[in-house]
Amino acid sequence: MQTACLYIRVSTDEQAQKGFSQRSQEERLLKYCLLCDIQVVETIFEDFSAKTFNRPQWTKLIAKWRSNRLSLPSMVLFTKWDRFSRNIADAYFMIGKLQKLSVQPQAIEQMLDFTIPEHKIMLAVYLAAAEVENDRLALNVSQGMHKAKAEGRWPGRAPIGYSNRITAMGEKYITPHEPESTMIRKAFEAIAANTFSTHYIYQQAVLHGLKCSRSHFWELIRNPVYCGRVLVPQFGKEKQHIVKGLHEKLISVVLFEQVQDILNAKGRTKRPRTEVPDQMPLRGFLLCPVCNKTLTGSASKGHTKRYFYYHCSGKCGFRARADFVNEKFQSLLGQLRAKDLYVDLYRKIVEDIHHEITLKHSVEQTRISKSIENAIERTIKAKDLLYRGDIDFDDFTLIKESCSKRINEGCKELQKCATLSAETNKNINEHVNLLSRINKIYESADVLGKRHLLLLFIPEKIILDKEHFELVSTEPVHTIYNLKKPHYSILCDTIDVDVPIENINQYLKILQSQKSSINSEKALDIIAFMRKLALFTIMH
């Protein structure tokens, strides 16, 4: 009696999970063996592509046959030749291997007799048809993806910081996904500040919950999708180019280009050490009053504890106790009091940001609720199909488990959204009051947050003396807090284009209503500064 090994292969996870294709193939193969009096010695189920023979179950099967030739079956059976392979060269090579083992491959629905020379032509036709079908499908997918990118759409899986969505009309798109989108935005801003190394910024992002490998992070910060652009790769004679995307951007184009210049070493400057202890947040921001070099910092071991010092990197020997300097600097921040005019403007900006965040949370909660409803509806439909006998109990169990998992995940996401909304919707007055209590923001932030705040307030290094600080602030800070010290004239990054133009007009009207003599360019800088400060305060 002939013996056979049944080889059943599907190419998609969905077919493997549902079980329809595999079960159909198994039934046909078993029926054929029963009619032809063939003994089935083994049945192999494969869930893998037929492009190559580098498949888990097939590799194990060949290795087993090679190690134990006494248990070889007479043939390996499958339904069609496309179940065996979709690559002509690999198929002929594998047929040769099997024949050396005295195992005959055979498709029960496309029977061939290898002793008849003309059947080799039919074998070539069957294999070529499968490969051509595979190549045509791959080409159609490539053309579709290229067309989508050329139209500004992002095909396939969403990049980190975004999630895939489908409109009511069935159109796919990507939308920012929290908290990853905020983490990525902060990473770009930190790189643009040119204070920390990219590796350190990556480590901090991972500590805050970003799930991303180091190599993937480097690809991420090079990807123009985050500034609302889509890279269209070369396709045929068409050269590689970048188009404007249809999705919502996380950062401005100016910020993205600034980061690229730094990564390409065009804008890279010498940075202070990146491993900053909590006791020395000002390291790298201070200048020596003797030789004007950047002060570094280190710890000295005392009798009972370690003492931290800011000291000069030159030969002058200047140093100062870090705790005294930190306390004095925090006291300096505590003296900052904003003018009433700018308090009113800041209140309006904070209210608008609260409204934006609340709206985003509301949209996200609606989407999650809809997903939960769809999962419940699908479970009910599956139960109806089970009662009518259209699906068996195993398929119903798989559908039910999948839907239950989606419902549980959705409930967790809803709870997370509710928590974020509650944290965001704190008393607006509390956030507004922080404009004149910068020392409280500074005190409550971690070392990385402190340094981000410093970059927002101070564009230049601080000259440190044992008696006082010589502080040079940005122009918006100088204006808002009515400082008498000299300021540094610098244009802030352009206001996020996501801010509606009517909001900007309202901000300008608040300034004009107080008969302020500030010109529009300076006013936009102040608005940009306040928006960044408000976002920092709310997010921290």
DODREN-264737 format. One record per residue (C-alpha): residue number from 1; residue in one letter; chain; z, x, y. Coordinates in steps of 0.2 Angstrom, whole numbers. Example, Ala and Ser with C-alpha at 12.3 -4.5 7.8 and 13.67 -1.06 7.14 Angstrom:
BEGIN
REC, 1, A, A, 39, 62, -22
REC, 2, S, A, 36, 68, -5
//
This chain:
BEGIN
REC, 1, M, A, 0, 0, 0
REC, 2, Q, A, -4, 6, 17
REC, 3, T, A, 10, 9, 30
REC, 4, A, A, 9, 7, 49
REC, 5, C, A, 19, 11, 64
REC, 6, L, A, 16, -3, 78
REC, 7, Y, A, 15, 4, 95
REC, 8, I, A, 18, -9, 109
REC, 9, R, A, 16, -4, 127
REC, 10, V, A, 17, -12, 144
REC, 11, S, A, 15, -4, 160
REC, 12, T, A, 26, -13, 172
REC, 13, D, A, 45, -15, 173
REC, 14, E, A, 42, -34, 176
REC, 15, Q, A, 33, -36, 159
REC, 16, A, A, 46, -26, 150
REC, 17, Q, A, 60, -36, 158
REC, 18, K, A, 52, -53, 155
REC, 19, G, A, 47, -49, 137
REC, 20, F, A, 31, -60, 137
REC, 21, S, A, 18, -46, 135
REC, 22, Q, A, 28, -36, 122
REC, 23, R, A, 32, -51, 112
REC, 24, S, A, 14, -57, 112
REC, 25, Q, A, 8, -40, 106
REC, 26, E, A, 21, -39, 92
REC, 27, E, A, 17, -56, 85
REC, 28, R, A, -2, -52, 84
REC, 29, L, A, 1, -35, 76
REC, 30, L, A, 13, -42, 63
REC, 31, K, A, 1, -56, 59
REC, 32, Y, A, -13, -43, 56
REC, 33, C, A, -2, -33, 45
REC, 34, L, A, 3, -48, 35
REC, 35, L, A, -15, -53, 32
REC, 36, C, A, -21, -35, 28
REC, 37, D, A, -5, -32, 17
REC, 38, I, A, 1, -17, 27
REC, 39, Q, A, 19, -12, 27
REC, 40, V, A, 27, -10, 44
REC, 41, V, A, 38, 5, 44
REC, 42, E, A, 42, 6, 62
REC, 43, T, A, 40, -3, 79
REC, 44, I, A, 39, 7, 95
REC, 45, F, A, 41, -2, 112
REC, 46, E, A, 35, 8, 127
REC, 47, D, A, 38, 4, 145
REC, 48, F, A, 27, 17, 153
REC, 49, S, A, 10, 20, 161
REC, 50, A, A, -5, 25, 150
REC, 51, K, A, -12, 38, 162
REC, 52, T, A, -5, 52, 152
REC, 53, F, A, 4, 54, 135
REC, 54, N, A, 19, 60, 143
REC, 55, R, A, 29, 45, 139
REC, 56, P, A, 47, 45, 132
REC, 57, Q, A, 45, 34, 116
REC, 58, W, A, 28, 42, 112
REC, 59, T, A, 34, 60, 114
REC, 60, K, A, 49, 56, 103
REC, 61, L, A, 38, 48, 90
REC, 62, I, A, 26, 63, 89
REC, 63, A, A, 41, 75, 88
REC, 64, K, A, 48, 65, 74
REC, 65, W, A, 32, 65, 64
REC, 66, R, A, 30, 84, 66
REC, 67, S, A, 47, 88, 60
REC, 68, N, A, 46, 76, 45
REC, 69, R, A, 29, 75, 38
REC, 70, L, A, 35, 66, 22
REC, 71, S, A, 38, 50, 32
REC, 72, L, A, 22, 49, 40
REC, 73, P, A, 14, 31, 41
REC, 74, S, A, -5, 29, 36
REC, 75, M, A, -9, 23, 53
REC, 76, V, A, -3, 18, 71
REC, 77, L, A, -8, 1, 76
REC, 78, F, A, -10, -6, 94
REC, 79, T, A, -18, -22, 100
REC, 80, K, A, -32, -14, 111
REC, 81, W, A, -37, 4, 116
REC, 82, D, A, -31, 2, 133
REC, 83, R, A, -13, 0, 126
REC, 84, F, A, -16, 18, 118
REC, 85, S, A, -23, 27, 133
REC, 86, R, A, -32, 25, 150
REC, 87, N, A, -38, 43, 150
REC, 88, I, A, -53, 48, 140
REC, 89, A, A, -49, 67, 139
REC, 90, D, A, -31, 64, 134
REC, 91, A, A, -36, 50, 122
REC, 92, Y, A, -48, 61, 112
REC, 93, F, A, -35, 75, 112
REC, 94, M, A, -22, 64, 105
REC, 95, I, A, -33, 56, 92
REC, 96, G, A, -37, 74, 86
REC, 97, K, A, -18, 77, 85
REC, 98, L, A, -15, 61, 75
REC, 99, Q, A, -29, 65, 63
REC, 100, K, A, -22, 82, 59
REC, 101, L, A, -6, 73, 54
REC, 102, S, A, -16, 61, 43
REC, 103, V, A, -12, 46, 54
REC, 104, Q, A, -26, 35, 59
REC, 105, P, A, -25, 26, 76
REC, 106, Q, A, -32, 9, 76
REC, 107, A, A, -34, -6, 89
REC, 108, I, A, -33, -22, 79
REC, 109, E, A, -44, -32, 92
REC, 110, Q, A, -56, -18, 94
REC, 111, M, A, -58, -11, 76
REC, 112, L, A, -67, 5, 74
REC, 113, D, A, -72, 15, 58
REC, 114, F, A, -72, 33, 62
REC, 115, T, A, -82, 37, 47
REC, 116, I, A, -97, 28, 55
REC, 117, P, A, -105, 40, 69
REC, 118, E, A, -111, 25, 80
REC, 119, H, A, -93, 19, 82
REC, 120, K, A, -89, 34, 92
REC, 121, I, A, -100, 27, 105
REC, 122, M, A, -90, 11, 105
REC, 123, L, A, -74, 21, 106
REC, 124, A, A, -81, 30, 122
REC, 125, V, A, -85, 13, 129
REC, 126, Y, A, -67, 6, 126
REC, 127, L, A, -59, 21, 133
REC, 128, A, A, -70, 23, 148
REC, 129, A, A, -68, 4, 152
REC, 130, A, A, -49, 6, 152
REC, 131, E, A, -50, 22, 163
REC, 132, V, A, -63, 15, 175
REC, 133, E, A, -52, -1, 177
REC, 134, N, A, -37, 10, 181
REC, 135, D, A, -47, 21, 193
REC, 136, R, A, -54, 6, 202
REC, 137, L, A, -36, -2, 204
REC, 138, A, A, -30, 15, 211
REC, 139, L, A, -44, 16, 223
REC, 140, N, A, -41, -2, 229
REC, 141, V, A, -23, 1, 231
REC, 142, S, A, -27, 17, 241
REC, 143, Q, A, -39, 7, 252
REC, 144, G, A, -27, -7, 255
REC, 145, M, A, -13, 5, 260
REC, 146, H, A, -25, 15, 271
REC, 147, K, A, -31, -1, 280
REC, 148, A, A, -13, -7, 282
REC, 149, K, A, -7, 9, 290
REC, 150, A, A, -23, 9, 301
REC, 151, E, A, -17, -8, 307
REC, 152, G, A, 0, -2, 311
REC, 153, R, A, 9, -9, 296
REC, 154, W, A, 20, 0, 284
REC, 155, P, A, 15, -2, 266
REC, 156, G, A, 26, 0, 251
REC, 157, R, A, 45, 4, 251
REC, 158, A, A, 53, 4, 268
REC, 159, P, A, 60, 21, 274
REC, 160, I, A, 78, 24, 276
REC, 161, G, A, 85, 14, 291
REC, 162, Y, A, 73, 0, 288
REC, 163, S, A, 72, -14, 275
REC, 164, N, A, 57, -24, 268
REC, 165, R, A, 55, -42, 273
REC, 166, I, A, 43, -56, 271
REC, 167, T, A, 38, -69, 284
REC, 168, A, A, 37, -87, 280
REC, 169, M, A, 18, -85, 279
REC, 170, G, A, 20, -71, 265
REC, 171, E, A, 16, -56, 277
REC, 172, K, A, 27, -41, 273
REC, 173, Y, A, 35, -30, 287
REC, 174, I, A, 49, -18, 289
REC, 175, T, A, 64, -21, 301
REC, 176, P, A, 79, -10, 306
REC, 177, H, A, 94, -11, 293
REC, 178, E, A, 112, -7, 298
REC, 179, P, A, 121, 4, 297
REC, 180, E, A, 108, 17, 292
REC, 181, S, A, 97, 13, 307
REC, 182, T, A, 112, 18, 319
REC, 183, M, A, 115, 34, 309
REC, 184, I, A, 97, 39, 310
REC, 185, R, A, 97, 36, 329
REC, 186, K, A, 112, 46, 331
REC, 187, A, A, 105, 60, 321
REC, 188, F, A, 89, 61, 332
REC, 189, E, A, 100, 61, 348
REC, 190, A, A, 111, 75, 341
REC, 191, I, A, 96, 85, 337
REC, 192, A, A, 89, 82, 354
REC, 193, A, A, 105, 88, 362
REC, 194, N, A, 102, 105, 354
REC, 195, T, A, 120, 108, 352
REC, 196, F, A, 122, 108, 333
REC, 197, S, A, 111, 114, 319
REC, 198, T, A, 101, 102, 309
REC, 199, H, A, 110, 106, 293
REC, 200, Y, A, 127, 102, 302
REC, 201, I, A, 120, 85, 309
REC, 202, Y, A, 114, 81, 291
REC, 203, Q, A, 131, 85, 284
REC, 204, Q, A, 139, 74, 297
REC, 205, A, A, 127, 60, 293
REC, 206, V, A, 131, 61, 275
REC, 207, L, A, 150, 60, 278
REC, 208, H, A, 147, 44, 288
REC, 209, G, A, 138, 36, 273
REC, 210, L, A, 120, 41, 274
REC, 211, K, A, 113, 42, 257
REC, 212, C, A, 99, 55, 258
REC, 213, S, A, 95, 72, 251
REC, 214, R, A, 93, 87, 262
REC, 215, S, A, 75, 89, 259
REC, 216, H, A, 72, 70, 262
REC, 217, F, A, 82, 71, 278
REC, 218, W, A, 70, 85, 284
REC, 219, E, A, 55, 73, 280
REC, 220, L, A, 64, 59, 289
REC, 221, I, A, 66, 67, 306
REC, 222, R, A, 48, 72, 305
REC, 223, N, A, 42, 54, 302
REC, 224, P, A, 35, 46, 317
REC, 225, V, A, 39, 28, 310
REC, 226, Y, A, 56, 29, 319
REC, 227, C, A, 47, 30, 336
REC, 228, G, A, 36, 15, 332
REC, 229, R, A, 21, 25, 326
REC, 230, V, A, 12, 25, 309
REC, 231, L, A, 4, 41, 302
REC, 232, V, A, -13, 37, 295
REC, 233, P, A, -18, 51, 282
REC, 234, Q, A, -35, 58, 280
REC, 235, F, A, -46, 46, 270
REC, 236, G, A, -64, 50, 265
REC, 237, K, A, -72, 56, 281
REC, 238, E, A, -59, 48, 293
REC, 239, K, A, -47, 61, 300
REC, 240, Q, A, -28, 60, 300
REC, 241, H, A, -22, 51, 315
REC, 242, I, A, -7, 41, 322
REC, 243, V, A, -7, 23, 327
REC, 244, K, A, 5, 11, 336
REC, 245, G, A, 16, 2, 323
REC, 246, L, A, 19, -16, 322
REC, 247, H, A, 38, -13, 317
REC, 248, E, A, 53, -12, 329
REC, 249, K, A, 56, 7, 333
REC, 250, L, A, 73, 15, 332
REC, 251, I, A, 70, 29, 345
REC, 252, S, A, 59, 32, 360
REC, 253, V, A, 43, 42, 359
REC, 254, V, A, 50, 54, 371
REC, 255, L, A, 65, 57, 360
REC, 256, F, A, 55, 60, 345
REC, 257, E, A, 44, 72, 353
REC, 258, Q, A, 59, 82, 360
REC, 259, V, A, 66, 83, 342
REC, 260, Q, A, 49, 89, 336
REC, 261, D, A, 49, 103, 349
REC, 262, I, A, 66, 108, 344
REC, 263, L, A, 62, 108, 325
REC, 264, N, A, 46, 118, 329
REC, 265, A, A, 57, 131, 338
REC, 266, K, A, 48, 127, 355
REC, 267, G, A, 64, 120, 363
REC, 268, R, A, 77, 129, 352
REC, 269, T, A, 91, 137, 362
REC, 270, K, A, 106, 147, 356
REC, 271, R, A, 119, 135, 350
REC, 272, P, A, 138, 137, 348
REC, 273, R, A, 145, 138, 330
REC, 274, T, A, 143, 121, 322
REC, 275, E, A, 159, 120, 312
REC, 276, V, A, 170, 114, 326
REC, 277, P, A, 189, 112, 321
REC, 278, D, A, 197, 97, 328
REC, 279, Q, A, 208, 108, 339
REC, 280, M, A, 193, 115, 349
REC, 281, P, A, 181, 101, 354
REC, 282, L, A, 176, 111, 370
REC, 283, R, A, 171, 127, 360
REC, 284, G, A, 153, 131, 366
REC, 285, F, A, 155, 121, 382
REC, 286, L, A, 166, 133, 392
REC, 287, L, A, 161, 148, 402
REC, 288, C, A, 171, 163, 405
REC, 289, P, A, 177, 165, 423
REC, 290, V, A, 177, 184, 422
REC, 291, C, A, 160, 188, 415
REC, 292, N, A, 152, 170, 414
REC, 293, K, A, 148, 171, 395
REC, 294, T, A, 151, 156, 384
REC, 295, L, A, 168, 155, 377
REC, 296, T, A, 170, 154, 358
REC, 297, G, A, 186, 149, 349
REC, 298, S, A, 197, 155, 334
REC, 299, A, A, 215, 153, 327
REC, 300, S, A, 229, 165, 327
REC, 301, K, A, 243, 164, 314
REC, 302, G, A, 260, 163, 322
REC, 303, H, A, 277, 163, 313
REC, 304, T, A, 277, 145, 310
REC, 305, K, A, 260, 138, 313
REC, 306, R, A, 242, 143, 318
REC, 307, Y, A, 238, 144, 337
REC, 308, F, A, 220, 140, 343
REC, 309, Y, A, 213, 149, 358
REC, 310, Y, A, 197, 149, 368
REC, 311, H, A, 191, 167, 371
REC, 312, C, A, 177, 176, 378
REC, 313, S, A, 163, 183, 367
REC, 314, G, A, 161, 198, 378
REC, 315, K, A, 172, 213, 381
REC, 316, C, A, 182, 206, 396
REC, 317, G, A, 196, 200, 384
REC, 318, F, A, 199, 183, 393
REC, 319, R, A, 207, 169, 383
REC, 320, A, A, 217, 153, 385
REC, 321, R, A, 227, 142, 373
REC, 322, A, A, 216, 128, 367
REC, 323, D, A, 230, 115, 367
REC, 324, F, A, 233, 118, 386
REC, 325, V, A, 215, 118, 390
REC, 326, N, A, 212, 102, 380
REC, 327, E, A, 226, 93, 389
REC, 328, K, A, 220, 99, 406
REC, 329, F, A, 203, 93, 403
REC, 330, Q, A, 208, 76, 396
REC, 331, S, A, 219, 74, 412
REC, 332, L, A, 204, 78, 422
REC, 333, L, A, 194, 64, 413
REC, 334, G, A, 209, 52, 417
REC, 335, Q, A, 206, 55, 435
REC, 336, L, A, 189, 47, 435
REC, 337, R, A, 188, 30, 443
REC, 338, A, A, 172, 20, 444
REC, 339, K, A, 167, 11, 460
REC, 340, D, A, 169, -8, 459
REC, 341, L, A, 150, -9, 462
REC, 342, Y, A, 147, 0, 446
REC, 343, V, A, 160, -9, 436
REC, 344, D, A, 151, -26, 439
REC, 345, L, A, 135, -18, 434
REC, 346, Y, A, 143, -10, 418
REC, 347, R, A, 150, -27, 414
REC, 348, K, A, 133, -35, 414
REC, 349, I, A, 126, -21, 403
REC, 350, V, A, 141, -23, 390
REC, 351, E, A, 138, -42, 390
REC, 352, D, A, 119, -39, 386
REC, 353, I, A, 123, -27, 372
REC, 354, H, A, 135, -39, 365
REC, 355, H, A, 122, -52, 365
REC, 356, E, A, 109, -41, 357
REC, 357, I, A, 120, -36, 343
REC, 358, T, A, 127, -54, 340
REC, 359, L, A, 108, -60, 339
REC, 360, K, A, 104, -46, 327
REC, 361, H, A, 119, -50, 316
REC, 362, S, A, 114, -69, 317
REC, 363, V, A, 96, -65, 311
REC, 364, E, A, 103, -54, 297
REC, 365, Q, A, 115, -67, 291
REC, 366, T, A, 101, -81, 291
REC, 367, R, A, 90, -69, 281
REC, 368, I, A, 104, -66, 268
REC, 369, S, A, 109, -84, 267
REC, 370, K, A, 91, -88, 263
REC, 371, S, A, 90, -75, 250
REC, 372, I, A, 106, -82, 242
REC, 373, E, A, 98, -100, 242
REC, 374, N, A, 82, -94, 234
REC, 375, A, A, 92, -85, 220
REC, 376, I, A, 102, -102, 217
REC, 377, E, A, 86, -112, 217
REC, 378, R, A, 78, -100, 205
REC, 379, T, A, 93, -101, 193
REC, 380, I, A, 91, -120, 194
REC, 381, K, A, 72, -120, 190
REC, 382, A, A, 75, -107, 176
REC, 383, K, A, 88, -120, 168
REC, 384, D, A, 75, -134, 169
REC, 385, L, A, 62, -123, 160
REC, 386, L, A, 75, -119, 147
REC, 387, Y, A, 78, -137, 144
REC, 388, R, A, 60, -141, 143
REC, 389, G, A, 57, -126, 130
REC, 390, D, A, 45, -117, 142
REC, 391, I, A, 56, -101, 141
REC, 392, D, A, 69, -95, 128
REC, 393, F, A, 87, -92, 130
REC, 394, D, A, 85, -73, 132
REC, 395, D, A, 73, -75, 146
REC, 396, F, A, 85, -88, 154
REC, 397, T, A, 99, -75, 153
REC, 398, L, A, 89, -61, 161
REC, 399, I, A, 84, -73, 175
REC, 400, K, A, 102, -79, 177
REC, 401, E, A, 109, -61, 177
REC, 402, S, A, 96, -56, 190
REC, 403, C, A, 100, -70, 202
REC, 404, S, A, 119, -69, 200
REC, 405, K, A, 118, -50, 205
REC, 406, R, A, 107, -55, 220
REC, 407, I, A, 120, -69, 225
REC, 408, N, A, 135, -57, 223
REC, 409, E, A, 126, -43, 233
REC, 410, G, A, 121, -56, 247
REC, 411, C, A, 139, -62, 248
REC, 412, K, A, 145, -44, 251
REC, 413, E, A, 132, -42, 264
REC, 414, L, A, 137, -58, 273
REC, 415, Q, A, 155, -52, 273
REC, 416, K, A, 150, -35, 280
REC, 417, C, A, 140, -44, 293
REC, 418, A, A, 154, -55, 298
REC, 419, T, A, 166, -39, 299
REC, 420, L, A, 154, -30, 310
REC, 421, S, A, 152, -45, 321
REC, 422, A, A, 170, -47, 323
REC, 423, E, A, 172, -29, 328
REC, 424, T, A, 158, -30, 340
REC, 425, N, A, 164, -46, 348
REC, 426, K, A, 180, -38, 354
REC, 427, N, A, 186, -43, 372
REC, 428, I, A, 172, -38, 384
REC, 429, N, A, 185, -34, 397
REC, 430, E, A, 192, -21, 385
REC, 431, H, A, 176, -12, 384
REC, 432, V, A, 173, -14, 403
REC, 433, N, A, 190, -6, 407
REC, 434, L, A, 185, 9, 397
REC, 435, L, A, 173, 14, 411
REC, 436, S, A, 188, 20, 421
REC, 437, R, A, 197, 26, 406
REC, 438, I, A, 185, 39, 399
REC, 439, N, A, 200, 49, 394
REC, 440, K, A, 205, 35, 382
REC, 441, I, A, 187, 35, 374
REC, 442, Y, A, 188, 54, 373
REC, 443, E, A, 205, 54, 365
REC, 444, S, A, 201, 41, 352
REC, 445, A, A, 184, 49, 346
REC, 446, D, A, 183, 62, 332
REC, 447, V, A, 177, 80, 337
REC, 448, L, A, 159, 75, 335
REC, 449, G, A, 161, 60, 346
REC, 450, K, A, 170, 70, 359
REC, 451, R, A, 155, 83, 360
REC, 452, H, A, 143, 68, 361
REC, 453, L, A, 153, 62, 376
REC, 454, L, A, 153, 79, 384
REC, 455, L, A, 134, 80, 382
REC, 456, L, A, 133, 63, 391
REC, 457, F, A, 144, 68, 406
REC, 458, I, A, 141, 87, 407
REC, 459, P, A, 123, 95, 407
REC, 460, E, A, 130, 112, 411
REC, 461, K, A, 144, 123, 404
REC, 462, I, A, 161, 121, 412
REC, 463, I, A, 168, 137, 421
REC, 464, L, A, 186, 138, 415
REC, 465, D, A, 200, 146, 425
REC, 466, K, A, 218, 147, 420
REC, 467, E, A, 222, 136, 434
REC, 468, H, A, 208, 123, 435
REC, 469, F, A, 190, 118, 429
REC, 470, E, A, 175, 120, 439
REC, 471, L, A, 166, 104, 433
REC, 472, V, A, 147, 101, 436
REC, 473, S, A, 143, 83, 431
REC, 474, T, A, 127, 74, 430
REC, 475, E, A, 120, 64, 445
REC, 476, P, A, 124, 47, 438
REC, 477, V, A, 142, 52, 434
REC, 478, H, A, 144, 60, 452
REC, 479, T, A, 138, 44, 459
REC, 480, I, A, 147, 31, 449
REC, 481, Y, A, 164, 40, 450
REC, 482, N, A, 161, 46, 468
REC, 483, L, A, 165, 64, 464
REC, 484, K, A, 166, 77, 478
REC, 485, K, A, 161, 92, 467
REC, 486, P, A, 143, 97, 466
REC, 487, H, A, 132, 88, 453
REC, 488, Y, A, 117, 93, 443
REC, 489, S, A, 101, 83, 446
REC, 490, I, A, 93, 78, 430
REC, 491, L, A, 83, 64, 424
REC, 492, C, A, 91, 54, 410
REC, 493, D, A, 80, 49, 395
REC, 494, T, A, 70, 34, 400
REC, 495, I, A, 78, 17, 397
REC, 496, D, A, 76, 10, 379
REC, 497, V, A, 60, 0, 380
REC, 498, D, A, 69, -13, 369
REC, 499, V, A, 78, -18, 384
REC, 500, P, A, 69, -33, 391
REC, 501, I, A, 62, -30, 408
REC, 502, E, A, 71, -45, 415
REC, 503, N, A, 88, -37, 411
REC, 504, I, A, 83, -21, 420
REC, 505, N, A, 78, -32, 435
REC, 506, Q, A, 95, -41, 435
REC, 507, Y, A, 104, -24, 434
REC, 508, L, A, 94, -18, 450
REC, 509, K, A, 98, -34, 459
REC, 510, I, A, 117, -31, 456
REC, 511, L, A, 115, -14, 464
REC, 512, Q, A, 104, -21, 478
REC, 513, S, A, 117, -36, 481
REC, 514, Q, A, 130, -23, 486
REC, 515, K, A, 118, -16, 500
REC, 516, S, A, 118, 0, 490
REC, 517, S, A, 107, 14, 497
REC, 518, I, A, 102, 21, 480
REC, 519, N, A, 83, 22, 477
REC, 520, S, A, 75, 14, 461
REC, 521, E, A, 73, 31, 452
REC, 522, K, A, 92, 35, 454
REC, 523, A, A, 96, 17, 449
REC, 524, L, A, 87, 18, 433
REC, 525, D, A, 96, 34, 429
REC, 526, I, A, 112, 26, 432
REC, 527, I, A, 107, 11, 421
REC, 528, A, A, 102, 23, 407
REC, 529, F, A, 118, 32, 408
REC, 530, M, A, 129, 16, 407
REC, 531, R, A, 119, 9, 393
REC, 532, K, A, 122, 25, 383
REC, 533, L, A, 140, 25, 387
REC, 534, A, A, 142, 6, 383
REC, 535, L, A, 133, 9, 366
REC, 536, F, A, 144, 24, 362
REC, 537, T, A, 160, 14, 366
REC, 538, I, A, 155, -1, 356
REC, 539, M, A, 149, 8, 341
REC, 540, H, A, 165, 20, 341
//
